[in-house]
Structure formats: structure tokens, C-alpha cells
């Protein structure tokens, strides 16, 4: 993240879709309506709608990285924002790691005694 003043907006959403299209099919990210792919249901749409569950993992991964970069941009130099942290003494494993941790140590494997905050 180049600028701490940059918060989530249209450009972040565009980056999400562009980066996600590099690793998955458009049908997993967009709704198919009358042979058109759309990201969101238009307010004027009157047909039946559904929630597209297949993009949840991609959104989760992208936003975790985005939040980590945002937090990193405002932390003092002696603290790190790290995503995907494991901490055995808190039950945070590779299958259920912390989304973002603020810590004194830049490592994916942590002890609960060395980090300041974790977001799950």
C-alpha cells in the first residue's frame, strides 16, 4: 500500500477482480444475468437474486492482504502486521490461523507473549 490515506474504494474492488481473474474463472466471481457477467445485483433488478458464495475465499484472501498492508503503513518500525499467523498456545493453527497480527517479531509462527493484537 503506497499511501495510508488510501481506503477501500472502487479502485480496490477493481484490483480484487483483476487479480482474482488471474487465478480463477469469471463465473466464480460474477453473476451471469442474461448472458452478461455482473459483479453486483443492480438495485433496479427485479428477478430472483442469490449470494455468490464461490468468491468468498478470494475476497477473504484479498482483504486480509489489503488490511495487512494498510496497518503496516501506519505502524512504527519496531512492529509488524502479519497475515496468516499460527500460535499453538491460542489454538491458531495452519487450518485456522489469525487473519492479521501486530507483533514485535516478523514471523508466521508466534507465541502469545510476543504479539500485541490479533484479528480473526
C-alpha positions as CSV (number, residue, x, y, z in Angstrom):
1,X,0.0,0.0,0.0
2,X,1.6,3.2,-1.1
3,X,-0.4,5.6,0.9
4,X,-2.1,5.2,4.3
5,X,-4.8,7.6,3.2
6,X,-6.0,5.1,0.6
7,X,-9.0,3.3,1.9
8,X,-11.3,0.8,0.3
9,X,-13.0,2.1,-2.8
10,X,-13.7,1.4,-6.4
11,X,-10.0,1.1,-7.3
12,X,-9.6,-1.6,-4.6
13,X,-12.6,-3.5,-5.9
14,X,-11.2,-3.3,-9.4
15,X,-7.8,-4.7,-8.2
16,X,-9.6,-7.5,-6.4
17,X,-11.4,-8.6,-9.6
18,X,-8.3,-8.2,-11.9
19,X,-6.1,-10.2,-9.5
20,X,-8.7,-12.8,-8.9
21,X,-9.3,-13.3,-12.6
22,X,-5.6,-14.2,-12.9
23,X,-6.3,-17.3,-10.8
24,X,-9.9,-18.3,-11.3
25,X,-12.8,-18.3,-13.8
26,X,-15.0,-15.3,-14.2
27,X,-18.1,-17.4,-13.4
28,X,-16.8,-17.8,-9.8
29,X,-16.6,-14.1,-9.3
30,X,-19.5,-12.7,-11.3
31,X,-23.2,-13.3,-11.6
32,X,-24.4,-14.5,-15.0
33,X,-27.5,-12.5,-15.9
34,X,-29.0,-12.8,-19.4
35,X,-25.5,-13.8,-20.7
36,X,-23.8,-10.8,-19.1
37,X,-21.4,-11.1,-16.2
38,X,-22.0,-8.6,-13.4
39,X,-20.3,-8.0,-10.1
40,X,-23.3,-6.9,-8.1
41,X,-27.1,-7.1,-8.5
42,X,-28.4,-3.8,-9.8
43,X,-30.8,-2.0,-7.5
44,X,-33.3,-2.0,-10.3
45,X,-33.1,-5.8,-10.8
46,X,-36.5,-7.3,-10.1
47,X,-35.7,-11.0,-10.7
48,X,-34.7,-13.6,-8.1
49,X,-31.2,-12.9,-6.7
50,X,-28.7,-15.1,-4.8
51,X,-25.4,-14.7,-3.0
52,X,-22.4,-15.8,-4.9
53,X,-20.5,-18.0,-2.3
54,X,-17.7,-19.0,-4.7
55,X,-15.9,-15.7,-4.4
56,X,-15.8,-15.6,-0.6
57,X,-12.4,-17.2,-0.3
58,X,-10.9,-14.9,-2.9
59,X,-12.4,-11.8,-1.1
60,X,-11.1,-13.1,2.2
61,X,-7.5,-13.6,0.9
62,X,-7.5,-10.2,-0.8
63,X,-8.9,-8.2,2.1
64,X,-6.5,-9.9,4.6
65,X,-3.6,-8.8,2.4
66,X,-5.1,-5.3,2.0
67,X,-5.7,-4.9,5.7
68,X,-2.2,-6.1,6.5
69,X,-0.7,-3.6,4.1
70,X,-2.9,-0.8,5.4
71,X,-1.9,-1.5,9.0
72,X,1.8,-1.9,8.1
73,X,1.8,1.6,6.5
74,X,1.0,3.2,9.9
75,X,2.9,1.0,12.4
76,X,6.1,2.2,14.0
77,X,9.2,0.4,12.6
78,X,9.5,-1.9,15.6
79,X,6.1,-3.5,14.9
80,X,4.9,-5.7,12.1
81,X,1.5,-6.5,10.6
82,X,1.5,-10.2,9.6
83,X,-1.3,-12.3,8.0
84,X,-1.9,-16.0,8.5
85,X,-0.1,-16.3,11.9
86,X,-0.1,-19.5,13.8
87,X,0.0,-19.6,17.6
88,X,-0.3,-23.0,19.2
89,X,-0.9,-21.7,22.7
90,X,-4.0,-19.9,21.5
91,X,-5.2,-22.7,19.2
92,X,-4.3,-20.8,16.0
93,X,-3.2,-23.5,13.6
94,X,-2.5,-23.5,9.8
95,X,-6.1,-24.6,9.3
96,X,-7.4,-21.6,11.5
97,X,-4.7,-19.0,11.6
98,X,-5.1,-15.4,12.7
99,X,-6.1,-13.1,9.9
100,X,-3.8,-10.3,10.9
101,X,-1.4,-10.0,13.9
102,X,0.5,-7.0,15.1
103,X,3.7,-8.2,16.6
104,X,7.3,-7.3,17.6
105,X,8.5,-10.3,15.6
106,X,8.0,-10.7,11.8
107,X,7.2,-14.4,11.7
108,X,4.1,-16.6,10.8
109,X,4.7,-18.7,13.9
110,X,4.2,-16.8,17.1
111,X,4.0,-17.1,20.9
112,X,1.1,-15.3,22.5
113,X,3.7,-13.5,24.7
114,X,5.2,-11.5,21.8
115,X,2.3,-10.1,19.8
116,X,0.1,-7.1,20.6
117,X,-3.1,-7.8,18.8
118,X,-4.6,-10.5,16.6
119,X,-7.7,-10.3,14.3
120,X,-9.6,-13.4,13.5
